[in-house]
Amino acid sequence: MPLKVGDIAPDFTLMDSTRNRVSLADFKGEKAVVMAFYVLAFTPG
Amino acid sequence: MEMKCFRDVAGDFEEAGAQVLGVSIDPFPSQGAFAKELGVTFPLLSDWPQFATAKGYDVWRESPPLAKRVTYVIDKDGIIRGVIESESDMEVHSRDALRIVKELAQLPGC
């Protein structure tokens, strides 16, 4: 089961396509974050 | 397809003060090519090769190995405010996420 509304979002650090690191913590206190998990890029994703 | 929908309303998310992040388990070269092809302005993040984020957010599917199509809306305090799950309706992810971030933007800060 995915996480639920009201849960604390687990922190993460991932790299974007230009290899910049992006963490959830980067946005804390600043912005809401929309995390969209999507299926493999070259499927009809 | 889902990312195209997010791309098309990226400006609306910016106005509502929200950051969109696309996450998949693709390695960097295919992510880069995909980002370029789509012309998205928000980061596409790679959870490859450890898939720790997909597992942490409970969207990991073992066989075949890929991430399920789930969108989370997280407020600026790090609390999940929306979970959108649909494998078939590509537009619902960006539409519902935008509605939730707009609602969040109207809440008084404390």
Backbone of each chain as nested JSON, in Angstrom:
{
  "chains": [
    {"id": "A", "residues": [
      {"number": 1, "name": "MET", "atoms": {"N": [0.839, -1.209, 0.0], "CA": [0.0, 0.0, 0.0], "C": [0.868, 1.252, 0.0]}},
      {"number": 2, "name": "PRO", "atoms": {"N": [0.547, 2.191, -0.866], "CA": [1.292, 3.446, -0.824], "C": [1.074, 4.166, 0.499]}},
      {"number": 3, "name": "LEU", "atoms": {"N": [1.893, 5.157, 0.742], "CA": [1.748, 5.962, 1.949], "C": [0.403, 6.692, 1.914]}},
      {"number": 4, "name": "LYS", "atoms": {"N": [-0.028, 7.139, 3.079], "CA": [-1.347, 7.766, 3.184], "C": [-1.237, 9.266, 3.453]}},
      {"number": 5, "name": "VAL", "atoms": {"N": [-2.355, 9.944, 3.2], "CA": [-2.451, 11.356, 3.554], "C": [-2.225, 11.498, 5.057]}},
      {"number": 6, "name": "GLY", "atoms": {"N": [-1.388, 12.452, 5.43], "CA": [-1.08, 12.661, 6.841], "C": [0.232, 12.029, 7.261]}},
      {"number": 7, "name": "ASP", "atoms": {"N": [0.741, 11.1, 6.455], "CA": [2.042, 10.483, 6.748], "C": [3.169, 11.481, 6.488]}},
      {"number": 8, "name": "ILE", "atoms": {"N": [4.274, 11.285, 7.174], "CA": [5.468, 12.086, 6.891], "C": [6.131, 11.521, 5.641]}},
      {"number": 9, "name": "ALA", "atoms": {"N": [6.414, 12.383, 4.681], "CA": [7.035, 11.926, 3.433], "C": [8.49, 11.553, 3.709]}},
      {"number": 10, "name": "PRO", "atoms": {"N": [8.897, 10.353, 3.329], "CA": [10.302, 9.96, 3.539], "C": [11.236, 10.866, 2.725]}},
      {"number": 11, "name": "ASP", "atoms": {"N": [12.347, 11.283, 3.339], "CA": [13.29, 12.12, 2.592], "C": [13.988, 11.267, 1.528]}},
      {"number": 12, "name": "PHE", "atoms": {"N": [14.478, 11.926, 0.509], "CA": [15.198, 11.218, -0.552], "C": [16.195, 12.186, -1.17]}},
      {"number": 13, "name": "THR", "atoms": {"N": [17.215, 11.631, -1.772], "CA": [18.133, 12.416, -2.596], "C": [18.315, 11.634, -3.883]}},
      {"number": 14, "name": "LEU", "atoms": {"N": [17.96, 12.254, -5.001], "CA": [18.065, 11.596, -6.302], "C": [18.749, 12.549, -7.271]}},
      {"number": 15, "name": "MET", "atoms": {"N": [19.229, 11.991, -8.368], "CA": [19.879, 12.828, -9.367], "C": [18.965, 13.041, -10.562]}},
      {"number": 16, "name": "ASP", "atoms": {"N": [18.997, 14.264, -11.095], "CA": [18.214, 14.542, -12.294], "C": [19.026, 14.18, -13.533]}},
      {"number": 17, "name": "SER", "atoms": {"N": [18.486, 14.482, -14.695], "CA": [19.111, 14.021, -15.935], "C": [20.443, 14.724, -16.204]}},
      {"number": 18, "name": "THR", "atoms": {"N": [20.721, 15.84, -15.499], "CA": [22.031, 16.474, -15.641], "C": [22.91, 16.196, -14.417]}},
      {"number": 19, "name": "ARG", "atoms": {"N": [22.499, 15.22, -13.649], "CA": [23.249, 14.734, -12.488], "C": [23.348, 15.741, -11.351]}},
      {"number": 20, "name": "ASN", "atoms": {"N": [22.364, 16.623, -11.256], "CA": [22.258, 17.465, -10.068], "C": [21.502, 16.683, -9.009]}},
      {"number": 21, "name": "ARG", "atoms": {"N": [21.946, 16.816, -7.773], "CA": [21.239, 16.137, -6.686], "C": [20.022, 16.955, -6.266]}},
      {"number": 22, "name": "VAL", "atoms": {"N": [18.924, 16.288, -6.075], "CA": [17.687, 16.925, -5.623], "C": [17.174, 16.148, -4.419]}},
      {"number": 23, "name": "SER", "atoms": {"N": [16.947, 16.864, -3.308], "CA": [16.43, 16.214, -2.098], "C": [15.091, 16.817, -1.72]}},
      {"number": 24, "name": "LEU", "atoms": {"N": [14.272, 16.03, -1.061], "CA": [13.02, 16.574, -0.535], "C": [13.33, 17.706, 0.438]}},
      {"number": 25, "name": "ALA", "atoms": {"N": [14.396, 17.54, 1.201], "CA": [14.76, 18.54, 2.212], "C": [15.062, 19.911, 1.589]}},
      {"number": 26, "name": "ASP", "atoms": {"N": [15.425, 19.924, 0.291], "CA": [15.713, 21.201, -0.383], "C": [14.506, 22.142, -0.359]}},
      {"number": 27, "name": "PHE", "atoms": {"N": [13.322, 21.57, -0.285], "CA": [12.102, 22.367, -0.444], "C": [11.387, 22.598, 0.884]}},
      {"number": 28, "name": "LYS", "atoms": {"N": [11.896, 21.998, 1.943], "CA": [11.205, 22.068, 3.233], "C": [11.091, 23.522, 3.709]}},
      {"number": 29, "name": "GLY", "atoms": {"N": [9.894, 23.898, 4.096], "CA": [9.638, 25.263, 4.552], "C": [9.515, 26.257, 3.423]}},
      {"number": 30, "name": "GLU", "atoms": {"N": [9.747, 25.805, 2.19], "CA": [9.746, 26.72, 1.041], "C": [8.584, 26.455, 0.093]}},
      {"number": 31, "name": "LYS", "atoms": {"N": [8.451, 25.205, -0.315], "CA": [7.517, 24.876, -1.384], "C": [6.85, 23.542, -1.13]}},
      {"number": 32, "name": "ALA", "atoms": {"N": [5.628, 23.412, -1.641], "CA": [5.019, 22.09, -1.715], "C": [5.712, 21.326, -2.84]}},
      {"number": 33, "name": "VAL", "atoms": {"N": [5.728, 20.016, -2.744], "CA": [6.38, 19.175, -3.748], "C": [5.369, 18.173, -4.29]}},
      {"number": 34, "name": "VAL", "atoms": {"N": [5.319, 18.087, -5.603], "CA": [4.483, 17.072, -6.243], "C": [5.43, 16.019, -6.808]}},
      {"number": 35, "name": "MET", "atoms": {"N": [5.372, 14.828, -6.235], "CA": [6.251, 13.733, -6.676], "C": [5.452, 12.793, -7.546]}},
      {"number": 36, "name": "ALA", "atoms": {"N": [5.769, 12.764, -8.811], "CA": [5.011, 11.934, -9.741], "C": [5.859, 10.736, -10.155]}},
      {"number": 37, "name": "PHE", "atoms": {"N": [5.531, 9.574, -9.626], "CA": [6.202, 8.348, -10.066], "C": [5.577, 7.939, -11.381]}},
      {"number": 38, "name": "TYR", "atoms": {"N": [6.4, 7.67, -12.364], "CA": [5.842, 7.26, -13.646], "C": [6.561, 6.023, -14.157]}},
      {"number": 39, "name": "VAL", "atoms": {"N": [5.907, 5.367, -15.045], "CA": [6.385, 4.103, -15.579], "C": [7.412, 4.392, -16.675]}},
      {"number": 40, "name": "LEU", "atoms": {"N": [8.275, 3.427, -16.895], "CA": [9.405, 3.583, -17.816], "C": [9.18, 4.582, -18.946]}},
      {"number": 41, "name": "ALA", "atoms": {"N": [10.188, 5.419, -19.146], "CA": [10.047, 6.605, -19.986], "C": [9.584, 6.294, -21.401]}},
      {"number": 42, "name": "PHE", "atoms": {"N": [10.058, 5.226, -21.979], "CA": [9.741, 4.996, -23.381], "C": [8.628, 3.975, -23.598]}},
      {"number": 43, "name": "THR", "atoms": {"N": [7.955, 3.62, -22.49], "CA": [6.652, 2.99, -22.647], "C": [5.689, 4.168, -22.788]}},
      {"number": 44, "name": "PRO", "atoms": {"N": [4.407, 3.926, -23.048], "CA": [3.495, 5.074, -23.135], "C": [3.319, 5.708, -21.763]}},
      {"number": 45, "name": "GLY", "atoms": {"N": [4.395, 6.239, -21.203], "CA": [4.383, 6.745, -19.836], "C": [4.057, 8.202, -19.767]}}
    ]},
    {"id": "B", "residues": [
      {"number": 1, "name": "MET", "atoms": {"N": [3.118, 10.009, -21.278], "CA": [1.791, 10.637, -21.383], "C": [1.46, 11.427, -20.113]}},
      {"number": 2, "name": "GLU", "atoms": {"N": [1.65, 10.777, -18.995], "CA": [1.394, 11.438, -17.713], "C": [2.306, 12.662, -17.536]}},
      {"number": 3, "name": "MET", "atoms": {"N": [3.573, 12.498, -17.943], "CA": [4.508, 13.604, -17.812], "C": [4.158, 14.743, -18.776]}},
      {"number": 4, "name": "LYS", "atoms": {"N": [3.57, 14.406, -19.915], "CA": [3.13, 15.452, -20.842], "C": [2.054, 16.312, -20.187]}},
      {"number": 5, "name": "CYS", "atoms": {"N": [1.172, 15.658, -19.436], "CA": [0.111, 16.404, -18.753], "C": [0.715, 17.353, -17.722]}},
      {"number": 6, "name": "PHE", "atoms": {"N": [1.708, 16.859, -16.978], "CA": [2.373, 17.719, -15.993], "C": [3.107, 18.862, -16.695]}},
      {"number": 7, "name": "ARG", "atoms": {"N": [3.722, 18.54, -17.826], "CA": [4.438, 19.581, -18.576], "C": [3.475, 20.695, -18.979]}},
      {"number": 8, "name": "ASP", "atoms": {"N": [2.298, 20.307, -19.433], "CA": [1.355, 21.29, -19.95], "C": [0.83, 22.243, -18.881]}},
      {"number": 9, "name": "VAL", "atoms": {"N": [0.855, 21.811, -17.624], "CA": [0.345, 22.693, -16.568], "C": [1.457, 23.099, -15.594]}},
      {"number": 10, "name": "ALA", "atoms": {"N": [2.706, 22.983, -16.042], "CA": [3.852, 23.284, -15.163], "C": [3.773, 24.715, -14.625]}},
      {"number": 11, "name": "GLY", "atoms": {"N": [3.329, 25.646, -15.458], "CA": [3.227, 27.045, -15.037], "C": [2.215, 27.225, -13.917]}},
      {"number": 12, "name": "ASP", "atoms": {"N": [1.134, 26.451, -13.956], "CA": [0.109, 26.546, -12.914], "C": [0.656, 26.061, -11.57]}},
      {"number": 13, "name": "PHE", "atoms": {"N": [1.478, 25.023, -11.614], "CA": [2.099, 24.546, -10.371], "C": [3.053, 25.605, -9.817]}},
      {"number": 14, "name": "GLU", "atoms": {"N": [3.803, 26.235, -10.702], "CA": [4.722, 27.291, -10.258], "C": [3.964, 28.414, -9.577]}},
      {"number": 15, "name": "GLU", "atoms": {"N": [2.852, 28.825, -10.189], "CA": [2.041, 29.898, -9.616], "C": [1.531, 29.536, -8.237]}},
      {"number": 16, "name": "ALA", "atoms": {"N": [1.212, 28.264, -8.045], "CA": [0.703, 27.807, -6.747], "C": [1.851, 27.546, -5.763]}},
      {"number": 17, "name": "GLY", "atoms": {"N": [3.087, 27.831, -6.175], "CA": [4.227, 27.685, -5.276], "C": [4.637, 26.253, -5.042]}},
      {"number": 18, "name": "ALA", "atoms": {"N": [4.415, 25.392, -6.035], "CA": [4.756, 23.982, -5.862], "C": [5.828, 23.554, -6.864]}},
      {"number": 19, "name": "GLN", "atoms": {"N": [6.655, 22.631, -6.439], "CA": [7.699, 22.073, -7.289], "C": [7.281, 20.692, -7.764]}},
      {"number": 20, "name": "VAL", "atoms": {"N": [7.277, 20.484, -9.072], "CA": [6.971, 19.158, -9.614], "C": [8.277, 18.387, -9.804]}},
      {"number": 21, "name": "LEU", "atoms": {"N": [8.286, 17.129, -9.386], "CA": [9.416, 16.229, -9.604], "C": [8.886, 14.931, -10.213]}},
      {"number": 22, "name": "GLY", "atoms": {"N": [9.391, 14.57, -11.362], "CA": [9.042, 13.274, -11.94], "C": [10.067, 12.248, -11.484]}},
      {"number": 23, "name": "VAL", "atoms": {"N": [9.623, 11.084, -11.068], "CA": [10.548, 10.06, -10.577], "C": [10.287, 8.742, -11.305]}},
      {"number": 24, "name": "SER", "atoms": {"N": [11.331, 8.171, -11.851], "CA": [11.179, 6.819, -12.396], "C": [12.438, 6.028, -12.104]}},
      {"number": 25, "name": "ILE", "atoms": {"N": [12.417, 4.78, -12.456], "CA": [13.566, 3.92, -12.175], "C": [14.484, 3.809, -13.387]}},
      {"number": 26, "name": "ASP", "atoms": {"N": [14.31, 4.717, -14.334], "CA": [15.174, 4.695, -15.519], "C": [16.558, 5.219, -15.198]}},
      {"number": 27, "name": "PRO", "atoms": {"N": [17.599, 4.649, -15.805], "CA": [18.935, 5.22, -15.644], "C": [19.049, 6.581, -16.344]}},
      {"number": 28, "name": "PHE", "atoms": {"N": [20.119, 7.33, -16.055], "CA": [20.235, 8.715, -16.512], "C": [20.135, 8.924, -18.017]}},
      {"number": 29, "name": "PRO", "atoms": {"N": [20.789, 8.107, -18.833], "CA": [20.756, 8.431, -20.265], "C": [19.334, 8.452, -20.82]}},
      {"number": 30, "name": "SER", "atoms": {"N": [18.511, 7.509, -20.422], "CA": [17.161, 7.51, -20.968], "C": [16.322, 8.627, -20.363]}},
      {"number": 31, "name": "GLN", "atoms": {"N": [16.597, 8.974, -19.087], "CA": [15.902, 10.105, -18.471], "C": [16.204, 11.386, -19.236]}},
      {"number": 32, "name": "GLY", "atoms": {"N": [17.485, 11.583, -19.555], "CA": [17.893, 12.802, -20.245], "C": [17.241, 12.91, -21.605]}},
      {"number": 33, "name": "ALA", "atoms": {"N": [17.221, 11.796, -22.321], "CA": [16.617, 11.779, -23.65], "C": [15.118, 12.046, -23.557]}},
      {"number": 34, "name": "PHE", "atoms": {"N": [14.503, 11.482, -22.535], "CA": [13.063, 11.647, -22.337], "C": [12.734, 13.109, -21.996]}},
      {"number": 35, "name": "ALA", "atoms": {"N": [13.541, 13.691, -21.096], "CA": [13.325, 15.084, -20.697], "C": [13.425, 15.998, -21.909]}},
      {"number": 36, "name": "LYS", "atoms": {"N": [14.405, 15.722, -22.762], "CA": [14.641, 16.543, -23.936], "C": [13.485, 16.389, -24.934]}},
      {"number": 37, "name": "GLU", "atoms": {"N": [13.101, 15.142, -25.128], "CA": [12.031, 14.873, -26.093], "C": [10.725, 15.535, -25.665]}},
      {"number": 38, "name": "LEU", "atoms": {"N": [10.436, 15.468, -24.376], "CA": [9.182, 16.041, -23.871], "C": [9.252, 17.554, -23.716]}},
      {"number": 39, "name": "GLY", "atoms": {"N": [10.464, 18.071, -23.49], "CA": [10.604, 19.491, -23.228], "C": [10.055, 19.885, -21.868]}},
      {"number": 40, "name": "VAL", "atoms": {"N": [10.221, 19.022, -20.862], "CA": [9.727, 19.363, -19.53], "C": [10.67, 20.36, -18.868]}},
      {"number": 41, "name": "THR", "atoms": {"N": [10.102, 21.211, -18.027], "CA": [10.902, 22.227, -17.35], "C": [11.186, 21.85, -15.906]}},
      {"number": 42, "name": "PHE", "atoms": {"N": [10.593, 20.774, -15.433], "CA": [10.835, 20.335, -14.059], "C": [11.781, 19.129, -14.087]}},
      {"number": 43, "name": "PRO", "atoms": {"N": [12.457, 18.843, -12.97], "CA": [13.426, 17.735, -12.965], "C": [12.765, 16.372, -13.118]}},
      {"number": 44, "name": "LEU", "atoms": {"N": [13.39, 15.532, -13.913], "CA": [13.026, 14.112, -13.954], "C": [14.138, 13.394, -13.208]}},
      {"number": 45, "name": "LEU", "atoms": {"N": [13.784, 12.747, -12.115], "CA": [14.777, 12.148, -11.233], "C": [14.867, 10.651, -11.468]}},
      {"number": 46, "name": "SER", "atoms": {"N": [16.083, 10.163, -11.357], "CA": [16.303, 8.734, -11.562], "C": [16.481, 8.026, -10.227]}},
      {"number": 47, "name": "ASP", "atoms": {"N": [15.683, 7.016, -10.015], "CA": [15.781, 6.202, -8.798], "C": [16.567, 4.926, -9.078]}},
      {"number": 48, "name": "TRP", "atoms": {"N": [17.302, 4.927, -10.16], "CA": [18.103, 3.799, -10.578], "C": [19.505, 3.936, -9.993]}},
      {"number": 49, "name": "PRO", "atoms": {"N": [20.215, 2.899, -9.569], "CA": [19.808, 1.491, -9.663], "C": [19.293, 0.9, -8.355]}},
      {"number": 50, "name": "GLN", "atoms": {"N": [19.182, 1.715, -7.311], "CA": [18.824, 1.108, -6.009], "C": [17.33, 1.086, -5.734]}},
      {"number": 51, "name": "PHE", "atoms": {"N": [16.594, 1.975, -6.386], "CA": [15.13, 2.014, -6.256], "C": [14.687, 2.261, -4.815]}},
      {"number": 52, "name": "ALA", "atoms": {"N": [15.561, 2.91, -4.029], "CA": [15.263, 3.117, -2.607], "C": [14.064, 4.039, -2.425]}},
      {"number": 53, "name": "THR", "atoms": {"N": [13.945, 5.049, -3.296], "CA": [12.838, 5.995, -3.13], "C": [11.509, 5.331, -3.493]}},
      {"number": 54, "name": "ALA", "atoms": {"N": [11.489, 4.591, -4.594], "CA": [10.26, 3.885, -4.984], "C": [9.844, 2.897, -3.89]}},
      {"number": 55, "name": "LYS", "atoms": {"N": [10.823, 2.249, -3.287], "CA": [10.504, 1.305, -2.205], "C": [10.012, 2.066, -0.975]}},
      {"number": 56, "name": "GLY", "atoms": {"N": [10.691, 3.174, -0.652], "CA": [10.306, 3.975, 0.511], "C": [8.909, 4.548, 0.389]}},
      {"number": 57, "name": "TYR", "atoms": {"N": [8.504, 4.83, -0.841], "CA": [7.169, 5.401, -1.078], "C": [6.173, 4.313, -1.471]}},
      {"number": 58, "name": "ASP", "atoms": {"N": [6.586, 3.068, -1.335], "CA": [5.676, 1.942, -1.57], "C": [5.097, 1.899, -2.967]}},
      {"number": 59, "name": "VAL", "atoms": {"N": [5.873, 2.26, -3.95], "CA": [5.373, 2.178, -5.319], "C": [6.186, 1.188, -6.146]}},
      {"number": 60, "name": "TRP", "atoms": {"N": [7.024, 0.425, -5.454], "CA": [7.903, -0.522, -6.146], "C": [7.154, -1.781, -6.528]}},
      {"number": 61, "name": "ARG", "atoms": {"N": [7.344, -2.221, -7.742], "CA": [6.749, -3.479, -8.193], "C": [7.901, -4.376, -8.619]}},
      {"number": 62, "name": "GLU", "atoms": {"N": [7.955, -5.564, -8.027], "CA": [9.12, -6.432, -8.192], "C": [9.218, -7.048, -9.582]}},
      {"number": 63, "name": "SER", "atoms": {"N": [8.103, -7.494, -10.096], "CA": [8.178, -8.256, -11.332], "C": [7.016, -7.922, -12.264]}},
      {"number": 64, "name": "PRO", "atoms": {"N": [7.258, -7.291, -13.422], "CA": [8.567, -6.794, -13.846], "C": [8.969, -5.583, -13.005]}},
      {"number": 65, "name": "PRO", "atoms": {"N": [10.273, -5.336, -12.86], "CA": [10.696, -4.271, -11.958], "C": [10.375, -2.887, -12.506]}},
      {"number": 66, "name": "LEU", "atoms": {"N": [9.411, -2.24, -11.923], "CA": [9.132, -0.856, -12.281], "C": [8.327, -0.187, -11.17]}},
      {"number": 67, "name": "ALA", "atoms": {"N": [8.222, 1.119, -11.286], "CA": [7.477, 1.878, -10.288], "C": [6.032, 2.01, -10.734]}},
      {"number": 68, "name": "LYS", "atoms": {"N": [5.123, 1.872, -9.781], "CA": [3.713, 2.071, -10.091], "C": [3.457, 3.551, -10.334]}},
      {"number": 69, "name": "ARG", "atoms": {"N": [2.346, 3.832, -10.988], "CA": [2.014, 5.21, -11.318], "C": [1.262, 5.842, -10.156]}},
      {"number": 70, "name": "VAL", "atoms": {"N": [1.998, 6.5, -9.295], "CA": [1.402, 7.157, -8.134], "C": [1.975, 8.561, -8.04]}},
      {"number": 71, "name": "THR", "atoms": {"N": [1.125, 9.523, -7.692], "CA": [1.585, 10.89, -7.487], "C": [1.309, 11.281, -6.039]}},
      {"number": 72, "name": "TYR", "atoms": {"N": [2.329, 11.823, -5.386], "CA": [2.181, 12.308, -4.016], "C": [2.263, 13.821, -4.016]}},
      {"number": 73, "name": "VAL", "atoms": {"N": [1.387, 14.444, -3.24], "CA": [1.5, 15.88, -2.982], "C": [1.98, 16.034, -1.545]}},
      {"number": 74, "name": "ILE", "atoms": {"N": [3.108, 16.717, -1.385], "CA": [3.75, 16.865, -0.079], "C": [3.771, 18.349, 0.263]}},
      {"number": 75, "name": "ASP", "atoms": {"N": [3.282, 18.725, 1.434], "CA": [3.274, 20.155, 1.764], "C": [4.668, 20.609, 2.179]}},
      {"number": 76, "name": "LYS", "atoms": {"N": [4.812, 21.899, 2.415], "CA": [6.169, 22.411, 2.655], "C": [6.739, 21.966, 4.0]}},
      {"number": 77, "name": "ASP", "atoms": {"N": [5.882, 21.394, 4.846], "CA": [6.376, 20.83, 6.102], "C": [6.723, 19.351, 5.988]}},
      {"number": 78, "name": "GLY", "atoms": {"N": [6.589, 18.803, 4.769], "CA": [6.98, 17.415, 4.56], "C": [5.895, 16.401, 4.876]}},
      {"number": 79, "name": "ILE", "atoms": {"N": [4.647, 16.859, 4.949], "CA": [3.518, 15.957, 5.23], "C": [2.789, 15.649, 3.918]}},
      {"number": 80, "name": "ILE", "atoms": {"N": [2.449, 14.381, 3.737], "CA": [1.726, 13.992, 2.522], "C": [0.285, 14.499, 2.595]}},
      {"number": 81, "name": "ARG", "atoms": {"N": [-0.113, 15.262, 1.595], "CA": [-1.458, 15.851, 1.561], "C": [-2.329, 15.27, 0.468]}},
      {"number": 82, "name": "GLY", "atoms": {"N": [-1.734, 14.493, -0.411], "CA": [-2.529, 13.893, -1.465], "C": [-1.836, 12.676, -2.038]}},
      {"number": 83, "name": "VAL", "atoms": {"N": [-2.604, 11.635, -2.335], "CA": [-2.072, 10.439, -2.984], "C": [-2.989, 10.143, -4.171]}},
      {"number": 84, "name": "ILE", "atoms": {"N": [-2.445, 10.174, -5.363], "CA": [-3.249, 9.94, -6.563], "C": [-2.732, 8.674, -7.231]}},
      {"number": 85, "name": "GLU", "atoms": {"N": [-3.599, 7.688, -7.327], "CA": [-3.217, 6.405, -7.914], "C": [-4.122, 6.114, -9.081]}},
      {"number": 86, "name": "SER", "atoms": {"N": [-3.56, 6.006, -10.245], "CA": [-4.338, 5.525, -11.391], "C": [-3.376, 5.044, -12.452]}},
      {"number": 87, "name": "GLU", "atoms": {"N": [-3.582, 3.847, -12.909], "CA": [-2.739, 3.318, -13.981], "C": [-3.319, 3.666, -15.345]}},
      {"number": 88, "name": "SER", "atoms": {"N": [-4.588, 4.025, -15.368], "CA": [-5.255, 4.182, -16.659], "C": [-5.571, 5.626, -17.013]}},
      {"number": 89, "name": "ASP", "atoms": {"N": [-5.896, 6.454, -16.011], "CA": [-6.242, 7.84, -16.299], "C": [-5.003, 8.708, -16.119]}},
      {"number": 90, "name": "MET", "atoms": {"N": [-4.4, 9.092, -17.242], "CA": [-3.14, 9.83, -17.195], "C": [-3.341, 11.273, -16.727]}},
      {"number": 91, "name": "GLU", "atoms": {"N": [-4.519, 11.821, -17.011], "CA": [-4.73, 13.237, -16.703], "C": [-5.057, 13.485, -15.243]}},
      {"number": 92, "name": "VAL", "atoms": {"N": [-5.561, 12.464, -14.576], "CA": [-6.024, 12.665, -13.203], "C": [-4.864, 13.042, -12.275]}},
      {"number": 93, "name": "HIS", "atoms": {"N": [-3.658, 12.57, -12.598], "CA": [-2.51, 12.839, -11.719], "C": [-2.222, 14.345, -11.632]}},
      {"number": 94, "name": "SER", "atoms": {"N": [-2.056, 14.977, -12.8], "CA": [-1.731, 16.401, -12.785], "C": [-2.937, 17.235, -12.349]}},
      {"number": 95, "name": "ARG", "atoms": {"N": [-4.137, 16.81, -12.745], "CA": [-5.338, 17.592, -12.426], "C": [-5.591, 17.604, -10.916]}},
      {"number": 96, "name": "ASP", "atoms": {"N": [-5.564, 16.428, -10.298], "CA": [-5.827, 16.367, -8.859], "C": [-4.686, 16.976, -8.055]}},
      {"number": 97, "name": "ALA", "atoms": {"N": [-3.451, 16.762, -8.502], "CA": [-2.307, 17.331, -7.783], "C": [-2.39, 18.854, -7.791]}},
      {"number": 98, "name": "LEU", "atoms": {"N": [-2.784, 19.416, -8.932], "CA": [-2.884, 20.875, -9.038], "C": [-3.987, 21.41, -8.116]}},
      {"number": 99, "name": "ARG", "atoms": {"N": [-5.103, 20.712, -8.081], "CA": [-6.195, 21.137, -7.195], "C": [-5.728, 21.141, -5.736]}},
      {"number": 100, "name": "ILE", "atoms": {"N": [-4.983, 20.101, -5.342], "CA": [-4.536, 19.998, -3.943], "C": [-3.507, 21.083, -3.62]}},
      {"number": 101, "name": "VAL", "atoms": {"N": [-2.568, 21.344, -4.528], "CA": [-1.569, 22.382, -4.203], "C": [-2.226, 23.763, -4.149]}},
      {"number": 102, "name": "LYS", "atoms": {"N": [-3.252, 23.971, -4.949], "CA": [-3.959, 25.259, -4.872], "C": [-4.677, 25.397, -3.532]}},
      {"number": 103, "name": "GLU", "atoms": {"N": [-5.27, 24.302, -3.073], "CA": [-5.925, 24.336, -1.754], "C": [-4.897, 24.609, -0.654]}},
      {"number": 104, "name": "LEU", "atoms": {"N": [-3.74, 23.969, -0.77], "CA": [-2.683, 24.17, 0.241], "C": [-2.214, 25.617, 0.254]}},
      {"number": 105, "name": "ALA", "atoms": {"N": [-2.122, 26.2, -0.941], "CA": [-1.618, 27.568, -1.056], "C": [-2.547, 28.558, -0.377]}},
      {"number": 106, "name": "GLN", "atoms": {"N": [-3.831, 28.181, -0.258], "CA": [-4.793, 29.093, 0.361], "C": [-4.865, 28.944, 1.875]}},
      {"number": 107, "name": "LEU", "atoms": {"N": [-4.274, 27.887, 2.405], "CA": [-4.302, 27.694, 3.847], "C": [-3.388, 28.712, 4.515]}},
      {"number": 108, "name": "PRO", "atoms": {"N": [-3.832, 29.292, 5.625], "CA": [-2.955, 30.227, 6.318], "C": [-1.745, 29.508, 6.907]}},
      {"number": 109, "name": "GLY", "atoms": {"N": [-0.605, 30.127, 6.821], "CA": [0.593, 29.527, 7.411], "C": [0.538, 29.643, 8.925]}},
      {"number": 110, "name": "CYS", "atoms": {"N": [1.221, 28.775, 9.611], "CA": [1.24, 28.879, 11.069], "C": [2.604, 28.496, 11.589]}}
    ]}
  ]
}
